[in-house]
Amino acid sequence: MKRQSALLLLGLSAALACGKRGQAPAPAAPATEAPAATPIAASDPEPPGPRRQTLLRGAIVMTATGKTYARADLLVEGSKITAVGVDLPVPAGATVLDLAGKTLTPGIIDTHSHLGVYAAPGLTGNNDGNEATAPNTAGVRAGDAYYPQDPQIDRARAGGVTTMQILPGSANLFGGRSVTVRLLPHARSVTDARFPGAPEGLKMACGENPKRVYGNKSGPSTRMGNVAGYRDAFQKASEYQRSWTKYQKDLSEWTAKKKAAEHDPPPAKKADDKRGKADKADKADKPEKLEEPTPPARDFAMETLVGVLRGEIFVHNHCYRADEMSIMLELAATYGFKIRSFHHATEAYKIADRLAAADTAASVWADWWGFKAEAFDGIRENAALLTQAGARAIIHSDSAHGIQRLNQEAAKAMYAGRRAGVPVTDDQALRWITANPAWALGVAERTGTLEPGKLADLVVWSGDPFSVYSVAEQVFIGGELVYVRGKLEPRTDFELGYLDAAPQGPQ
């Protein structure tokens, strides 16, 4: 009990300090090329001093790598996992947490959330998810509207979620940039919450939403108009990119000529004694006038699309129908970029082979469809059939409620597949909410599985995570204990008077 209390206090102290460690990015230098993504720190800074060590002992360990231990230990040093195995030795001074009878998994990752941009309570003043003012609002960024004190974030963390992508809404052909955040309980700004090194995403939307929102405005009013809008925007982005490429070439040539002129001045003027014209300059000997080239005018929407063309910004495409997803794959191939994940994708099972070939993930629901025409043809076996075909299936939420039980959503999809004769394993189902979404968000090298070197983003479950009777008892983010069921829970103005007593360690 003393060791557990010590662990909790260490974790709470570290969590309280996280705001001090989060630093705003330095101002960007003047652009000499078309900028694409916001500079982000490549890794987490470790707090100064000796790194704390914690040994989580004796749990069922589901690594999401294809291997599950019936009983094993996991060692955390600082923010990283340093060892996973059976009967690991206890390092001197390490805190030991006995997890006998519990299950340990990676933290859950949600690729599709609007928490913080549609903050609770659901007032108009908190509605910041859709910049529904033009079909192309690629220049806006969800991070600029993210409210880290949204009480819905606390509920997601209590459900075992450690990382989530915050997306703009789906009213636009191009909704804007997404941001990937960690569910740290004391983040005071998006800078504190941002997942270090995670690339930004671009939210795009197919189908009914854009033509419904803009049909009586500027358009598009049809699916033809939607695709024409995508094509027009990426063509303009290609031309915008070329204008910057030409500017870079002109600037390089100008710089070289300027340096040459400074180091090799022109010869002195010569007098013409024969003609008596010594006072006239020889025009051929005059130095060439060097004018610095002017950069193109910056366009932040175009910069986002250029980031997509360069592969720096990942496309996350709201799209339901198989035919539309196929068209978007063809359009992406035409302009030389990849679609990282289709979202909702109720008909993804119809083109599972194409998704596998394109290395495009499908972020789907377990059993949510039929609420509009394009969402009509969904099936419960969607994720299982995608997995069987070799595609990356992901279970996402798009819901402040569903994000609280993504483990149960994955369980529903897994058992639906098994009933249909698709042999989905527990490990594969776990990857739907851990490793696969980590890949889709570009952070798979750092989180999503339990392996040495990965961030210690962990969930301790009371039992089988695919059981409706199991709950997340403890949640760690980067080795910090950020949630303990019934003990370490948030206090916010949203819940005035909740948890009067000071938090205590697990008993």
C-alpha positions as CSV (number, residue, x, y, z in Angstrom):
1,M,0.0,0.0,0.0
2,K,2.9,2.4,0.8
3,R,4.5,1.7,-2.5
4,Q,1.3,2.3,-4.3
5,S,0.7,5.6,-2.5
6,A,4.2,6.7,-3.3
7,L,3.6,5.9,-7.0
8,L,0.5,8.0,-7.0
9,L,2.2,11.0,-5.4
10,L,5.1,10.8,-7.8
11,G,2.7,10.7,-10.7
12,L,0.6,13.5,-9.4
13,S,3.6,15.7,-8.8
14,A,4.8,15.0,-12.4
15,A,1.4,15.8,-13.8
16,L,1.3,19.1,-11.9
17,A,4.7,20.0,-13.4
18,C,3.7,19.2,-17.0
19,G,2.5,22.8,-17.6
20,K,6.0,24.1,-16.7
21,R,7.6,21.7,-19.2
22,G,5.4,22.6,-22.1
23,Q,6.9,25.5,-23.9
24,A,5.4,27.4,-26.8
25,P,7.3,26.9,-30.1
26,A,9.7,29.7,-31.1
27,P,8.5,32.2,-33.7
28,A,9.2,31.0,-37.2
29,A,11.8,32.7,-39.3
30,P,10.7,34.5,-42.5
31,A,9.7,32.0,-45.1
32,T,11.9,31.3,-48.1
33,E,9.7,28.4,-49.2
34,A,6.0,27.5,-48.9
35,P,5.7,26.5,-45.2
36,A,3.5,23.5,-44.5
37,A,3.5,22.2,-40.9
38,T,3.9,23.9,-37.6
39,P,7.4,23.1,-36.1
40,I,6.9,20.7,-33.2
41,A,9.4,19.3,-30.7
42,A,10.6,15.9,-31.8
43,S,10.4,14.2,-28.4
44,D,9.3,14.7,-24.8
45,P,11.8,16.5,-22.5
46,E,12.5,14.4,-19.4
47,P,12.2,16.3,-16.1
48,P,15.6,17.1,-14.5
49,G,17.1,14.8,-11.9
50,P,17.1,11.1,-11.6
51,R,14.4,9.2,-13.6
52,R,11.8,7.5,-11.5
53,Q,11.4,3.7,-12.0
54,T,8.2,1.8,-11.7
55,L,7.7,-1.9,-12.0
56,L,4.2,-3.0,-12.9
57,R,4.2,-6.6,-11.7
58,G,2.2,-9.8,-12.4
59,A,-0.5,-8.6,-14.9
60,I,-1.8,-10.2,-18.0
61,V,0.1,-8.1,-20.5
62,M,-1.4,-7.5,-23.9
63,T,1.3,-5.9,-25.9
64,A,-0.6,-5.3,-29.2
65,T,2.4,-6.7,-31.1
66,G,1.1,-10.2,-31.5
67,K,2.2,-11.4,-28.1
68,T,0.2,-11.6,-24.9
69,Y,1.7,-12.7,-21.6
70,A,-0.5,-14.7,-19.2
71,R,1.6,-13.1,-16.4
72,A,4.4,-10.7,-16.8
73,D,6.0,-7.5,-15.6
74,L,6.6,-4.1,-17.3
75,L,9.4,-1.7,-16.2
76,V,9.0,2.1,-16.7
77,E,11.9,4.5,-16.4
78,G,11.0,8.1,-16.7
79,S,8.5,8.4,-19.6
80,K,9.6,5.2,-21.4
81,I,9.0,1.5,-21.2
82,T,12.4,-0.1,-20.7
83,A,11.5,-3.8,-20.4
84,V,8.6,-6.3,-20.7
85,G,8.9,-9.9,-19.6
86,V,8.4,-12.5,-17.0
87,D,9.9,-12.1,-13.5
88,L,11.9,-8.9,-14.2
89,P,14.4,-8.0,-11.5
90,V,13.4,-5.0,-9.3
91,P,15.8,-2.1,-9.8
92,A,17.1,-0.5,-6.7
93,G,14.8,2.3,-5.5
94,A,12.0,1.3,-8.0
95,T,8.3,1.6,-7.0
96,V,6.5,-1.8,-7.4
97,L,2.9,-1.9,-8.3
98,D,1.2,-5.3,-7.8
99,L,-1.2,-6.0,-10.7
100,A,-2.0,-9.6,-10.0
101,G,-5.4,-10.4,-11.6
102,K,-5.4,-7.2,-13.7
103,T,-4.8,-6.7,-17.4
104,L,-2.2,-4.2,-18.8
105,T,-2.6,-2.7,-22.3
106,P,-1.3,0.2,-24.3
107,G,-3.3,3.4,-23.9
108,I,-6.3,3.8,-26.2
109,I,-5.9,6.1,-29.2
110,D,-8.9,7.8,-30.9
111,T,-8.3,9.0,-34.5
112,H,-11.6,11.0,-34.6
113,S,-12.6,13.3,-31.8
114,H,-14.0,16.8,-31.5
115,L,-13.5,17.1,-27.7
116,G,-12.2,20.5,-26.9
117,V,-13.6,22.1,-30.0
118,Y,-17.2,21.1,-29.2
119,A,-16.7,21.6,-25.4
120,A,-19.3,20.8,-22.8
121,P,-21.7,22.2,-21.9
122,G,-23.1,22.2,-25.4
123,L,-23.6,25.9,-25.7
124,T,-23.3,27.9,-29.0
125,G,-20.4,29.7,-27.4
126,N,-18.5,26.4,-27.3
127,N,-19.2,25.4,-30.9
128,D,-15.8,25.8,-32.5
129,G,-15.6,22.7,-34.6
130,N,-16.9,23.7,-38.1
131,E,-15.7,26.8,-39.9
132,A,-18.6,26.5,-42.2
133,T,-18.0,29.7,-44.1
134,A,-16.6,28.4,-47.4
135,P,-16.1,25.0,-49.0
136,N,-12.3,25.3,-48.6
137,T,-11.2,26.3,-45.1
138,A,-7.9,24.4,-45.2
139,G,-6.2,27.4,-43.5
140,V,-7.9,27.0,-40.1
141,R,-6.5,24.8,-37.4
142,A,-8.4,22.8,-34.8
143,G,-5.5,23.5,-32.3
144,D,-6.4,27.2,-32.3
145,A,-9.8,26.3,-30.8
146,Y,-8.9,23.4,-28.6
147,Y,-10.1,23.9,-25.0
148,P,-8.1,21.6,-22.7
149,Q,-10.4,22.1,-19.8
150,D,-13.4,20.5,-21.6
151,P,-14.8,18.2,-18.9
152,Q,-15.5,15.6,-21.6
153,I,-11.7,15.0,-21.8
154,D,-11.8,13.7,-18.2
155,R,-14.4,11.1,-19.1
156,A,-12.3,10.0,-22.1
157,R,-9.2,9.6,-19.9
158,A,-11.3,7.5,-17.4
159,G,-12.1,5.2,-20.3
160,G,-8.4,4.5,-20.9
161,V,-7.8,7.0,-23.7
162,T,-4.3,8.5,-23.7
163,T,-4.1,10.1,-27.2
164,M,-6.7,11.5,-29.6
165,Q,-6.8,13.4,-32.8
166,I,-8.9,16.6,-32.7
167,L,-10.5,17.3,-36.1
168,P,-12.5,20.1,-37.6
169,G,-16.0,19.2,-38.5
170,S,-17.2,17.7,-41.8
171,A,-19.2,20.6,-43.4
172,N,-16.4,21.6,-45.8
173,L,-14.6,19.9,-48.6
174,F,-11.5,21.0,-46.7
175,G,-12.2,21.6,-43.1
176,G,-8.8,22.5,-41.8
177,R,-5.9,21.1,-39.9
178,S,-6.2,18.6,-37.1
179,V,-4.0,18.3,-34.0
180,T,-3.0,15.2,-32.0
181,V,-3.1,15.7,-28.3
182,R,-2.4,13.7,-25.1
183,L,-5.0,13.7,-22.4
184,L,-2.8,15.3,-19.7
185,P,-5.0,16.5,-16.8
186,H,-3.3,19.8,-16.2
187,A,-2.7,21.1,-19.7
188,R,-3.5,24.8,-19.9
189,S,-3.2,25.2,-23.6
190,V,-2.9,23.2,-26.8
191,T,0.8,23.6,-26.6
192,D,0.9,21.7,-23.3
193,A,-1.4,18.9,-24.7
194,R,0.1,18.5,-28.2
195,F,1.7,15.1,-28.8
196,P,5.3,16.0,-29.5
197,G,6.4,15.2,-33.0
198,A,2.9,14.2,-34.3
199,P,2.3,15.5,-37.8
200,E,-0.8,17.6,-38.4
201,G,-3.7,16.2,-40.4
202,L,-6.1,17.7,-43.0
203,K,-9.8,17.0,-42.5
204,M,-11.6,16.5,-45.8
205,A,-15.2,15.5,-46.3
206,C,-17.0,13.6,-49.1
207,G,-20.6,13.1,-49.9
208,E,-23.7,14.6,-48.4
209,N,-22.3,17.1,-45.9
210,P,-20.5,19.6,-48.2
211,K,-23.3,19.6,-50.8
212,R,-26.0,20.0,-48.1
213,V,-24.2,22.9,-46.3
214,Y,-23.2,24.8,-49.5
215,G,-25.9,23.7,-52.0
216,N,-27.9,26.9,-51.5
217,K,-24.8,29.1,-51.1
218,S,-21.7,29.1,-53.3
219,G,-21.8,25.4,-54.0
220,P,-21.0,22.5,-54.4
221,S,-24.5,21.2,-54.6
222,T,-23.7,17.7,-56.0
223,R,-21.1,15.0,-55.7
224,M,-19.8,16.2,-59.1
225,G,-19.3,19.6,-57.5
226,N,-17.5,18.0,-54.5
227,V,-14.9,16.3,-56.7
228,A,-14.5,19.3,-58.9
229,G,-13.7,21.3,-55.8
230,Y,-11.0,18.9,-54.6
231,R,-9.5,18.8,-58.1
232,D,-9.5,22.6,-58.4
233,A,-7.9,23.1,-55.0
234,F,-5.1,20.6,-55.5
235,Q,-4.4,22.0,-58.9
236,K,-4.1,25.5,-57.4
237,A,-1.9,24.0,-54.6
238,S,0.4,22.4,-57.3
239,E,0.7,25.8,-59.0
240,Y,1.3,27.6,-55.7
241,Q,4.1,25.1,-54.9
242,R,5.6,25.8,-58.4
243,S,5.6,29.5,-57.7
244,W,7.6,29.0,-54.5
245,T,9.9,26.6,-56.3
246,K,10.6,29.2,-58.9
247,Y,11.1,31.8,-56.2
248,Q,13.6,29.6,-54.4
249,K,15.5,29.1,-57.7
250,D,15.5,32.9,-58.4
251,L,16.6,33.6,-54.8
252,S,19.4,31.1,-55.0
253,E,20.7,32.7,-58.2
254,W,20.4,36.2,-56.9
255,T,22.3,35.2,-53.7
256,A,25.1,33.7,-55.7
257,K,25.4,36.7,-58.0
258,K,25.4,39.1,-55.0
259,K,28.2,37.2,-53.3
260,A,30.2,37.1,-56.5
261,A,29.8,40.8,-57.0
262,E,30.9,41.5,-53.4
263,H,34.1,39.3,-53.7
264,D,34.9,40.2,-57.3
265,P,34.1,43.9,-58.0
266,P,34.0,45.1,-61.6
267,P,37.1,46.7,-63.2
268,A,37.6,50.4,-63.1
269,K,36.4,52.6,-65.9
270,K,38.8,53.1,-68.8
271,A,39.6,56.5,-70.5
272,D,39.5,56.7,-74.3
273,D,42.6,58.8,-75.1
274,K,42.3,58.5,-78.8
275,R,38.8,60.1,-78.9
276,G,39.1,62.2,-75.8
277,K,36.1,60.6,-74.1
278,A,37.7,59.8,-70.8
279,D,34.7,61.3,-68.9
280,K,32.3,58.7,-70.4
281,A,31.8,55.4,-68.7
282,D,32.0,52.2,-70.7
283,K,28.5,50.7,-70.4
284,A,29.9,47.2,-70.8
285,D,31.9,47.7,-67.6
286,K,28.9,48.8,-65.5
287,P,28.0,46.3,-62.8
288,E,24.7,44.5,-63.3
289,K,21.9,45.8,-61.2
290,L,20.8,43.0,-58.7
291,E,17.2,43.1,-57.6
292,E,16.2,40.7,-54.9
293,P,13.3,38.5,-56.1
294,T,9.9,39.0,-54.4
295,P,8.4,35.9,-52.7
296,P,4.8,34.9,-53.7
297,A,2.0,36.1,-51.4
298,R,1.4,33.5,-48.6
299,D,-1.9,31.6,-48.7
300,F,-2.4,29.5,-45.6
301,A,-5.0,27.3,-47.2
302,M,-2.6,26.5,-50.0
303,E,0.2,25.9,-47.6
304,T,-1.9,23.2,-45.9
305,L,-2.5,21.5,-49.3
306,V,1.2,21.9,-50.2
307,G,1.9,20.1,-47.0
308,V,-0.3,17.3,-48.1
309,L,1.4,17.1,-51.5
310,R,4.8,16.9,-49.7
311,G,3.6,14.1,-47.4
312,E,4.0,16.3,-44.3
313,I,0.3,16.6,-43.5
314,F,-1.8,13.5,-43.4
315,V,-5.2,13.4,-45.0
316,H,-8.1,12.1,-42.9
317,N,-11.1,11.8,-45.2
318,H,-14.7,11.7,-43.9
319,C,-16.3,9.4,-46.5
320,Y,-19.0,6.7,-46.3
321,R,-19.5,5.1,-49.7
322,A,-17.2,2.6,-51.5
323,D,-17.5,4.4,-54.8
324,E,-16.5,7.8,-53.3
325,M,-13.6,6.3,-51.4
326,S,-12.4,4.8,-54.7
327,I,-12.7,8.1,-56.5
328,M,-10.7,9.8,-53.7
329,L,-7.9,7.2,-54.0
330,E,-7.7,7.9,-57.7
331,L,-7.6,11.7,-57.2
332,A,-4.9,11.3,-54.6
333,A,-2.9,9.2,-57.0
334,T,-3.3,11.8,-59.7
335,Y,-1.7,14.5,-57.5
336,G,0.8,12.2,-55.9
337,F,-0.3,12.1,-52.2
338,K,-1.7,9.5,-49.9
339,I,-4.9,9.3,-47.9
340,R,-3.9,8.2,-44.5
341,S,-7.4,7.1,-43.3
342,F,-11.0,7.2,-44.4
343,H,-13.3,8.0,-41.5
344,H,-16.7,6.4,-40.9
345,A,-16.2,4.4,-44.0
346,T,-19.4,2.3,-43.5
347,E,-18.8,0.6,-46.9
348,A,-15.0,0.1,-46.5
349,Y,-15.6,-3.7,-46.5
350,K,-16.5,-3.4,-50.2
351,I,-13.1,-2.1,-51.2
352,A,-11.0,-3.7,-48.5
353,D,-8.5,-5.0,-51.1
354,R,-8.1,-1.5,-52.5
355,L,-7.5,0.0,-49.1
356,A,-4.9,-2.6,-48.4
357,A,-3.1,-2.0,-51.7
358,A,-3.1,1.8,-51.1
359,D,-2.0,1.4,-47.5
360,T,-4.9,3.5,-46.4
361,A,-6.5,2.8,-43.0
362,A,-10.3,2.8,-42.4
363,S,-11.5,4.4,-39.1
364,V,-14.9,2.9,-38.6
365,W,-17.6,2.3,-36.0
366,A,-18.6,-1.0,-34.6
367,D,-22.3,-0.7,-35.3
368,W,-23.4,2.8,-36.1
369,W,-25.0,3.4,-39.5
370,G,-28.3,4.0,-41.2
371,F,-28.8,7.6,-40.0
372,K,-28.6,9.1,-43.5
373,A,-28.6,7.8,-47.1
374,E,-24.9,7.5,-47.5
375,A,-24.5,5.6,-44.2
376,F,-27.2,3.1,-45.1
377,D,-25.1,0.0,-46.1
378,G,-23.1,-0.6,-43.0
379,I,-22.4,-4.0,-41.5
380,R,-21.1,-5.1,-38.1
381,E,-18.4,-7.2,-39.7
382,N,-16.7,-4.2,-41.4
383,A,-13.6,-4.1,-39.2
384,A,-13.1,-7.8,-39.3
385,L,-13.4,-8.0,-43.1
386,L,-10.9,-5.2,-43.4
387,T,-8.5,-7.0,-41.2
388,Q,-8.9,-10.3,-43.1
389,A,-8.1,-8.5,-46.3
390,G,-4.8,-7.1,-44.8
391,A,-6.1,-3.5,-44.5
392,R,-5.6,-1.4,-41.3
393,A,-8.9,-1.3,-39.4
394,I,-9.4,1.3,-36.7
395,I,-12.3,1.7,-34.3
396,H,-13.0,5.4,-33.8
397,S,-15.6,7.3,-31.8
398,D,-16.6,10.7,-33.3
399,S,-18.6,10.9,-30.0
400,A,-18.0,12.3,-26.5
401,H,-19.9,9.2,-25.3
402,G,-18.4,6.5,-27.5
403,I,-14.8,7.6,-26.7
404,Q,-15.5,6.6,-23.1
405,R,-15.8,2.9,-24.1
406,L,-13.8,2.3,-27.2
407,N,-12.7,-1.0,-25.6
408,Q,-16.3,-2.2,-25.7
409,E,-16.7,-0.9,-29.3
410,A,-13.7,-3.0,-30.4
411,A,-15.2,-6.0,-28.6
412,K,-18.5,-5.7,-30.4
413,A,-16.7,-5.5,-33.8
414,M,-14.4,-8.5,-32.8
415,Y,-17.3,-10.7,-31.8
416,A,-19.3,-9.7,-34.9
417,G,-16.4,-10.9,-37.0
418,R,-16.1,-14.2,-35.2
419,R,-19.8,-14.9,-35.5
420,A,-19.4,-14.4,-39.3
421,G,-16.5,-16.9,-39.4
422,V,-13.7,-14.3,-39.5
423,P,-11.1,-15.4,-37.0
424,V,-10.2,-12.1,-35.3
425,T,-7.8,-12.5,-32.4
426,D,-7.9,-10.4,-29.2
427,D,-4.5,-8.9,-30.2
428,Q,-5.9,-7.8,-33.6
429,A,-8.9,-6.3,-31.9
430,L,-6.7,-4.5,-29.5
431,R,-4.6,-3.1,-32.4
432,W,-7.9,-1.5,-33.7
433,I,-7.7,1.0,-30.8
434,T,-4.0,1.2,-30.2
435,A,-1.3,0.3,-32.8
436,N,-3.4,1.0,-35.9
437,P,-4.6,4.5,-34.9
438,A,-1.0,5.3,-33.7
439,W,0.1,4.5,-37.3
440,A,-2.7,6.6,-38.8
441,L,-1.6,9.6,-36.7
442,G,2.1,9.2,-37.5
443,V,3.1,8.3,-33.9
444,A,3.5,4.5,-34.1
445,E,7.3,4.8,-33.4
446,R,6.4,6.3,-30.0
447,T,3.2,4.8,-28.8
448,G,0.5,2.3,-29.5
449,T,2.2,-0.9,-28.3
450,L,4.0,-2.2,-25.2
451,E,7.6,-2.4,-26.3
452,P,10.9,-1.1,-24.8
453,G,11.6,2.4,-26.1
454,K,8.0,3.3,-26.4
455,L,6.3,6.0,-24.3
456,A,4.7,4.5,-21.2
457,D,1.1,5.1,-22.2
458,L,-0.6,2.4,-20.3
459,V,-4.0,1.3,-19.0
460,V,-4.6,-1.1,-16.1
461,W,-7.9,-2.8,-16.5
462,S,-9.8,-4.6,-13.7
463,G,-10.2,-7.6,-16.0
464,D,-10.5,-8.5,-19.7
465,P,-10.6,-5.2,-21.6
466,F,-13.2,-6.7,-24.0
467,S,-15.6,-7.4,-21.2
468,V,-18.5,-5.0,-20.4
469,Y,-17.7,-5.7,-16.7
470,S,-14.1,-4.4,-16.9
471,V,-13.1,-0.8,-16.2
472,A,-9.9,1.2,-16.5
473,E,-8.5,1.4,-13.0
474,Q,-5.3,3.3,-13.7
475,V,-4.1,5.3,-16.7
476,F,-0.5,6.4,-17.3
477,I,0.6,8.9,-20.0
478,G,4.3,9.0,-20.6
479,G,4.9,7.2,-17.3
480,E,2.8,9.7,-15.3
481,L,-0.1,8.3,-13.4
482,V,-3.0,10.6,-14.6
483,Y,-6.0,8.7,-13.5
484,V,-6.9,6.3,-10.7
485,R,-10.6,5.1,-10.5
486,G,-12.2,6.7,-7.5
487,K,-9.0,8.2,-6.2
488,L,-7.2,10.5,-8.7
489,E,-9.9,12.2,-10.6
490,P,-10.3,15.7,-11.8
491,R,-11.8,18.7,-10.0
492,T,-13.3,21.3,-12.3
493,D,-15.8,24.2,-12.1
494,F,-18.0,22.0,-14.2
495,E,-18.4,19.7,-11.1
496,L,-18.3,22.1,-8.3
497,G,-18.0,20.4,-4.9
498,Y,-16.9,17.0,-6.5
499,L,-14.2,15.1,-4.5
500,D,-13.7,17.4,-1.5
501,A,-11.0,15.2,0.0
502,A,-7.4,15.2,-1.3
503,P,-6.7,12.4,-3.7
504,Q,-5.0,9.3,-2.2
505,G,-3.2,6.3,-3.6
506,P,-4.9,3.1,-4.6
507,Q,-5.7,0.9,-1.5
